[in-house]
Amino acid sequence: MKLSTSAAAALVAAAALGASSAAAQGVAAGRRKAIACQTCYGLDGLAKLPDAPHLAAQSAPYLERALRAYRSGERRNEVMSVAVRALSDEDIRDLAAYYSAIRIEVKAVPQ
């Protein structure tokens, strides 16, 4: 079966909309789940404690790897190891999607 150019473009657009819709759902779910993280990271993903890293705008794959490493014990931190213990893979994907979707603005120090 041969698709016309417009039919192929429509299929690509539909797939992209489906992917962006799924991504938007992950971001929304992550925002709801991030309420448990707000003491340390706030809902804006910017660390509230001096020894916590900023999560806003980090890449989703990095955040997923870090959370899974804490959960497995490969990476250790007294607070994080306990906090992620009960997270499912879906919870981790949603949190990573949410924090990676946050945009921050960086400004150079005036000279």
C-alpha positions as CSV (number, residue, x, y, z in Angstrom):
1,M,0.0,0.0,0.0
2,K,1.4,3.3,-1.1
3,L,0.6,6.5,0.9
4,S,0.3,9.9,-0.6
5,T,2.5,12.6,0.7
6,S,-0.4,14.3,2.5
7,A,-1.6,11.0,4.0
8,A,2.0,10.2,5.2
9,A,2.3,13.8,6.7
10,A,-1.1,13.3,8.4
11,L,0.1,10.0,10.0
12,V,3.4,11.7,11.2
13,A,1.4,14.6,12.6
14,A,-1.0,12.2,14.4
15,A,1.9,10.3,15.9
16,A,3.5,13.5,17.0
17,L,0.3,14.7,18.6
18,G,-0.1,11.3,20.4
19,A,3.5,11.5,21.7
20,S,3.1,15.1,22.8
21,S,-0.2,14.3,24.5
22,A,1.4,11.4,26.3
23,A,4.3,13.6,27.3
24,A,1.9,16.3,28.5
25,Q,0.1,13.6,30.6
26,G,3.4,12.5,32.1
27,V,4.3,16.2,33.0
28,A,0.9,16.7,34.6
29,A,1.1,13.4,36.5
30,G,4.7,14.4,37.6
31,R,3.5,17.7,38.9
32,R,1.0,16.0,41.1
33,K,3.6,13.5,42.3
34,A,6.2,16.3,42.9
35,I,4.1,17.6,45.8
36,A,5.9,14.9,47.9
37,C,9.3,16.5,46.8
38,Q,8.4,20.1,47.4
39,T,10.1,20.4,50.8
40,C,13.5,19.9,49.2
41,Y,12.9,21.0,45.6
42,G,9.7,23.1,45.6
43,L,7.3,22.8,42.7
44,D,9.6,24.9,40.7
45,G,12.4,22.3,40.9
46,L,14.9,24.8,42.5
47,A,16.6,23.4,45.5
48,K,15.3,24.7,48.9
49,L,18.2,23.1,50.9
50,P,21.8,24.0,50.5
51,D,23.0,20.4,49.8
52,A,20.2,19.5,47.3
53,P,20.7,20.0,43.5
54,H,18.3,21.9,41.3
55,L,16.1,19.6,39.3
56,A,14.4,22.1,37.0
57,A,15.5,21.7,33.4
58,Q,17.6,18.7,34.0
59,S,17.3,16.1,31.2
60,A,14.6,13.5,31.7
61,P,17.0,10.5,31.0
62,Y,19.5,11.8,33.6
63,L,16.7,12.3,36.2
64,E,15.3,8.8,35.5
65,R,18.8,7.2,35.8
66,A,19.5,9.1,39.1
67,L,16.1,8.1,40.7
68,R,16.5,4.5,39.6
69,A,20.0,4.4,41.0
70,Y,18.8,5.8,44.4
71,R,16.0,3.2,44.4
72,S,18.3,0.3,43.7
73,G,20.9,1.5,46.2
74,E,23.6,2.0,43.5
75,R,23.5,5.7,44.4
76,R,23.2,6.6,48.1
77,N,21.8,9.5,50.0
78,E,20.1,9.2,53.3
79,V,17.0,11.1,52.3
80,M,16.7,10.2,48.6
81,S,17.2,6.5,49.3
82,V,14.2,6.5,51.5
83,A,12.2,8.9,49.4
84,V,12.4,6.9,46.2
85,R,12.0,3.4,47.6
86,A,8.3,3.2,46.9
87,L,8.4,4.9,43.5
88,S,7.3,2.8,40.5
89,D,8.9,3.1,37.1
90,E,5.9,5.2,36.0
91,D,6.3,7.5,39.0
92,I,10.0,8.0,38.0
93,R,9.2,8.7,34.4
94,D,6.4,11.2,35.4
95,L,8.7,13.0,37.9
96,A,11.5,13.2,35.3
97,A,9.1,14.5,32.7
98,Y,7.8,17.2,35.0
99,Y,11.1,18.5,36.3
100,S,12.7,18.3,32.8
101,A,9.8,20.3,31.4
102,I,10.4,23.3,33.7
103,R,12.3,26.1,32.0
104,I,14.7,28.4,33.8
105,E,16.4,31.5,32.6
106,V,20.1,32.0,33.1
107,K,21.5,35.5,33.1
108,A,25.2,36.3,33.0
109,V,26.6,38.2,35.9
110,P,26.8,41.9,35.0
111,Q,30.4,43.2,34.7
